[in-house]
Amino acid sequence: MARFLHLSDTHLGYKQYMMDLREEDFYESFNEAIDLGLEENVDFFVHTGDLFDTWSPSNRAMNEFKKAMIKLYKKNKTMYLIMGDHDRPKRTDEIASRIFDFLGVKLLGTEGLQSIVINYGNEDILLSGISNMKGLRKNSLVEQYRKADVEAKSYRNSIIMSHQGVSPYLIAEACEVDSKDLPVNYKYLAFGHVHDSYLITDKYPVFSYAGSTDLNSTNEIKNFLRNGKSVNLVDIEKGKIDAQRIKLKTTRYQNTVSSDFANYLEDTLKIIEAPKSNEKEPLISVTIHGESDRDEVKSKIKALDHVIIRGPVFEKEVKSIEEKPNMSKLQDYFRAYFKDDTMAQLAENIFNSIKNEDSETSYRLIKEIMQVE
């Protein structure tokens, strides 16, 4: 028998809401996943993309990853991974995770299907990888899956890693492929990209989005409150898969309050007092609808202990917004707003340059939009 840990979308280096403590949270949840795998004595680790939050990660993010990989190296454990859309360089450059190959990190499938045969627990396993394929690469994705399916026919044990939006797990407009086009001859389909976790074990092949190890947006809160954040512990033996979700305990509790002036404080206190899985201060996003005394609200919220409050945001009317579930990528929202792929990409480029404190690129992009020399 071989045992491995499947994790994904760790987004190391992400500083949500420009908070240093949120960047630390992402490192902590990643390290918890690594330590969990070592405690379970897994034979290897599988990471299905978006290791870092950006293709040019900070020195801190790379150092945190290096320290984790040293742990694996000392235990003779290997990390197999593919690129997510956040990992793929936007210009000709080296892939950040490849720098750590001297610690046994093995990157697969950067430009299409790549397969290797590994042996753990006296079991030969076909391990295939297809990194995120957007843009022009998307046109060959189905053919890559068909090619992979042919390879898998010759192996009793097989795993494929892929980082794509698959319908119906994500809205169709944000997907690159439909579930009917996925390979069927593999035993375990290890996917990344969708931040909510899915583990389908009642049919073969077993399919899973491991989900992100921390919350990247408020859009993930509903699923987080139901299921938490997790990784998958998977046994593979003689063509059989036994997979289970293992909840992470270090993920900071998040929730939202959407209330009015009369009830916002009571609603917020209920959330603060609810049981949590760890001692971290909860992060609450507060929106208040209708007329309110803004100075009083800010004063009372500021006085709350043992909680981090985002906002409050004041809205005069309750907005009716069509909910589009599982829109886990920022560009999905830009695309839904602008209804134009070019504008969505441009908006994301500006956002990322600002987020990465690259003011020169932001300034250049804005000048181009305004047609200013």
C-alpha positions in Angstrom: 0.0 0.0 0.0 1.1 3.6 -0.7 -0.2 6.6 1.2 -0.1 10.2 0.1 -1.4 13.6 1.1 -3.2 15.7 -1.5 -3.2 19.5 -0.8 -3.8 22.4 -3.1 -4.2 26.2 -3.5 -2.0 27.2 -0.6 -1.3 30.7 -2.0 1.8 31.2 0.0 2.6 34.9 0.3 -1.0 36.1 0.0 -1.6 39.1 2.3 -5.4 39.2 2.5 -6.8 42.6 3.1 -3.2 43.8 3.3 -3.0 42.3 6.8 0.4 40.8 7.9 -1.4 38.4 10.2 -3.4 37.0 7.2 -0.1 36.3 5.4 1.1 34.4 8.5 -2.2 32.4 8.5 -1.5 31.1 5.0 2.0 29.9 6.1 0.5 28.3 9.3 -2.2 26.3 7.5 0.4 25.1 4.9 2.7 24.0 7.6 -0.1 22.2 9.4 -0.8 20.3 6.2 2.9 19.3 5.8 3.1 18.3 9.5 -0.1 16.3 9.2 1.3 14.3 6.3 4.5 13.6 8.2 2.6 12.5 11.3 0.6 10.1 9.1 3.8 8.9 7.6 2.7 9.4 4.1 5.0 8.1 1.3 4.7 11.3 -0.7 2.9 14.6 -1.2 0.8 15.8 -4.1 0.2 19.5 -4.6 -2.2 20.5 -7.4 -1.2 24.1 -8.0 -1.3 27.7 -6.8 1.5 26.9 -4.4 2.4 30.6 -4.3 -0.1 33.4 -4.7 1.9 35.0 -7.5 4.4 33.7 -10.1 7.0 36.1 -8.6 6.7 35.2 -4.8 8.4 37.2 -2.1 11.6 36.1 -0.5 9.5 35.4 2.6 7.1 33.1 0.8 9.9 31.2 -0.9 11.8 30.8 2.4 8.7 29.4 4.1 8.3 26.9 1.4 12.0 26.0 1.6 11.8 25.3 5.3 8.9 23.0 4.8 10.7 21.1 2.0 13.7 20.7 4.2 11.4 18.8 6.6 10.4 16.5 3.8 13.9 16.1 2.5 15.1 15.0 6.0 12.4 12.4 6.1 13.0 11.3 2.5 9.6 12.4 1.4 9.0 13.9 -2.1 6.6 16.7 -3.1 5.1 16.2 -6.6 3.3 19.3 -7.9 2.0 21.1 -10.9 1.5 24.8 -11.7 -1.7 26.6 -11.1 -2.7 29.8 -12.9 -1.1 31.9 -10.2 2.2 29.9 -10.5 2.7 30.3 -14.3 5.2 33.1 -15.1 3.6 35.9 -17.0 6.8 36.5 -18.9 9.9 34.4 -19.8 11.2 33.4 -16.4 12.0 30.4 -14.2 9.1 28.7 -12.4 9.4 29.5 -8.7 8.8 26.0 -7.3 11.4 24.5 -9.7 14.1 26.3 -7.8 13.7 23.8 -5.0 14.4 20.7 -7.0 17.5 20.1 -5.0 15.2 19.3 -2.1 13.3 16.7 -4.0 10.5 18.9 -5.3 9.4 17.5 -8.6 7.4 19.7 -10.9 5.3 18.0 -13.7 3.4 18.9 -16.8 4.4 22.5 -17.3 3.4 22.6 -21.0 1.1 19.6 -21.2 0.8 16.0 -20.0 3.9 14.6 -18.3 3.9 11.2 -16.6 6.4 9.3 -14.4 6.2 5.9 -12.7 6.9 5.9 -9.0 7.1 3.0 -6.6 6.0 3.1 -3.0 5.0 0.2 -0.8 6.0 -2.2 -3.5 3.3 -0.6 -5.7 4.1 0.9 -9.2 2.0 4.0 -9.6 1.6 6.1 -12.8 1.7 9.7 -11.7 0.7 12.2 -14.4 0.5 16.0 -14.3 -1.1 18.7 -16.4 -0.5 22.2 -15.1 -3.1 24.9 -15.6 -3.9 25.4 -19.3 -5.7 28.7 -20.0 -5.6 30.9 -23.0 -4.3 29.2 -26.1 -3.3 26.1 -24.1 -7.0 25.5 -23.3 -7.7 24.3 -26.9 -5.5 21.2 -26.4 -6.7 20.3 -22.9 -9.3 17.7 -23.8 -6.7 16.0 -26.1 -4.2 16.0 -23.3 -6.8 14.2 -21.1 -7.4 11.6 -23.9 -3.7 11.0 -24.2 -3.4 10.5 -20.5 -6.3 8.1 -20.5 -4.4 5.8 -23.0 -1.4 5.8 -20.7 -3.4 4.9 -17.6 -4.9 1.8 -19.2 -1.5 0.0 -18.7 -1.4 0.6 -14.9 -3.3 -0.8 -12.0 -2.5 2.2 -9.8 -2.6 5.7 -11.3 -3.0 9.3 -10.2 -3.4 12.4 -12.4 -2.9 15.9 -11.1 -4.6 18.8 -12.9 -5.4 22.5 -12.1 -8.5 23.5 -14.1 -12.0 24.7 -13.7 -14.3 21.7 -14.2 -18.0 22.1 -14.8 -20.2 21.6 -12.8 -17.9 22.3 -9.8 -17.5 25.9 -11.0 -19.8 28.1 -13.1 -19.5 27.1 -16.8 -18.2 30.6 -17.8 -15.2 30.1 -15.6 -14.4 26.5 -16.6 -11.9 25.1 -19.1 -13.4 21.6 -19.3 -16.5 19.6 -18.6 -16.5 16.6 -16.2 -17.5 14.3 -19.1 -14.1 15.0 -20.8 -12.0 14.0 -17.8 -9.9 10.7 -18.0 -11.7 7.6 -16.7 -8.8 5.1 -16.5 -7.0 6.8 -13.6 -7.9 5.7 -10.1 -7.6 9.1 -8.4 -8.2 12.5 -10.1 -6.3 15.1 -8.0 -7.5 18.6 -8.9 -6.8 22.1 -7.9 -8.2 25.6 -8.7 -11.6 25.4 -6.9 -11.1 26.5 -3.3 -14.1 24.7 -1.9 -13.3 21.0 -1.3 -15.1 18.1 -3.1 -14.3 14.5 -2.6 -16.4 12.1 -4.8 -15.7 8.5 -3.6 -18.9 6.7 -4.6 -17.7 6.0 -8.1 -14.5 5.4 -10.0 -12.3 7.2 -10.7 -12.3 9.0 -7.3 -12.4 12.7 -8.0 -11.3 15.5 -5.7 -10.7 19.2 -5.4 -8.7 19.2 -2.2 -9.7 22.9 -1.8 -7.5 25.7 -0.5 -5.9 25.5 2.9 -7.1 29.0 3.8 -9.8 31.4 2.8 -8.9 33.7 -0.1 -12.2 35.6 -0.2 -15.5 36.0 1.6 -17.0 33.9 -1.2 -15.5 30.9 0.5 -17.1 31.5 3.9 -20.3 29.5 3.4 -18.5 26.4 2.5 -15.9 27.0 5.2 -18.6 27.2 7.9 -20.1 23.9 6.7 -16.9 21.9 6.0 -13.9 23.8 7.2 -10.6 23.8 5.2 -8.9 20.5 4.7 -6.5 18.2 2.9 -7.0 14.6 1.6 -5.3 11.6 3.1 -5.3 8.9 0.4 -4.3 5.2 0.4 -3.8 3.5 -3.0 -3.4 -0.3 -3.2 -4.0 -2.8 -5.9 -6.1 -0.4 -7.9 -8.3 0.6 -5.0 -8.5 4.1 -3.4 -9.4 5.0 0.2 -9.6 8.7 0.6 -10.7 10.9 3.5 -10.8 14.6 4.2 -8.7 15.8 7.2 -9.8 19.2 8.6 -7.1 21.8 9.3 -7.3 23.2 12.8 -5.2 26.4 12.4 -7.4 28.1 9.8 -8.7 31.4 11.2 -12.4 31.6 11.7 -14.2 34.0 9.3 -17.8 35.1 9.0 -19.9 37.9 7.7 -22.5 40.1 9.4 -25.2 41.7 7.2 -27.5 43.6 9.5 -29.1 47.0 10.3 -28.4 49.6 12.9 -30.7 48.1 15.5 -29.3 44.6 15.4 -25.7 44.8 14.1 -24.0 44.7 17.5 -26.1 41.7 18.7 -25.5 39.8 15.5 -21.8 40.5 15.7 -21.5 39.4 19.3 -23.3 36.1 18.5 -20.6 35.3 15.9 -17.8 36.3 18.2 -19.1 34.1 21.0 -19.7 31.0 18.8 -17.4 28.0 19.3 -14.1 28.1 17.2 -11.6 25.5 16.3 -8.6 27.5 17.5 -7.8 30.5 19.7 -7.1 32.9 16.8 -9.2 36.1 16.8 -12.1 35.7 14.4 -12.2 37.9 11.3 -15.6 39.4 10.7 -16.8 41.4 7.7 -19.6 43.8 8.8 -22.1 45.4 6.5 -24.9 47.6 7.9 -27.9 48.5 5.8 -30.2 51.5 6.1 -29.8 54.6 8.1 -27.4 54.5 11.0 -25.2 56.6 13.3 -21.9 55.9 11.7 -19.7 57.4 14.4 -21.6 55.4 17.0 -21.2 52.2 15.0 -17.4 52.7 14.5 -17.0 53.5 18.2 -18.8 50.4 19.4 -17.1 48.1 16.9 -13.7 49.5 17.8 -14.4 48.7 21.5 -15.0 45.0 20.8 -12.3 42.7 22.2 -10.8 39.5 20.7 -12.1 40.0 17.2 -10.9 41.6 13.9 -13.6 43.6 12.2 -13.4 44.5 8.5 -15.5 47.5 7.8 -18.1 48.4 8.7 -19.5 49.0 5.3 -22.6 51.2 5.2 -25.2 50.7 2.6 -28.4 52.7 2.5 -30.4 50.0 0.8 -30.1 46.2 0.8 -28.7 45.3 -2.6 -30.1 42.4 -4.5 -27.1 40.6 -6.0 -27.4 37.5 -8.1 -25.2 34.9 -6.4 -22.9 32.9 -8.6 -21.7 30.0 -6.4 -18.1 28.8 -6.5 -16.6 31.9 -8.3 -13.3 31.3 -6.6 -11.1 33.5 -8.9 -11.0 37.2 -8.8 -11.0 37.4 -12.6 -14.4 35.6 -12.6 -15.8 38.6 -10.9 -14.1 41.1 -13.2 -15.4 39.1 -16.2 -18.9 39.1 -14.7 -18.8 42.8 -14.1 -17.2 43.9 -17.4 -18.6 41.1 -19.6 -15.4 41.4 -21.5 -12.4 39.1 -21.2 -9.9 41.8 -22.2 -11.1 44.2 -19.6 -11.3 41.5 -17.0 -7.7 40.5 -17.6 -6.6 44.2 -17.5 -8.4 44.7 -14.2 -6.7 41.7 -12.7 -3.3 42.9 -14.0 -3.8 46.2 -12.3 -5.0 44.6 -9.1 -2.1 42.2 -8.9 0.5 44.9 -9.6 -1.0 47.0 -6.8 -1.2 44.0 -4.5 2.5 43.2 -5.2 3.4 46.9 -4.6 4.5 47.3 -8.2 3.4 50.9 -8.6 5.3 51.4 -11.8 3.3 48.7 -13.6 0.0 50.0 -12.2 0.8 53.5 -13.3 1.7 52.3 -16.8 -1.5 50.3 -17.2 -3.7 53.1 -16.0 -1.9 55.6 -18.4 -2.6 53.2 -21.3 -6.3 53.0 -20.4 -6.5 56.8 -20.2 -4.4 57.1 -23.4 -2.0 59.4 -21.6 1.6 59.7 -22.8 
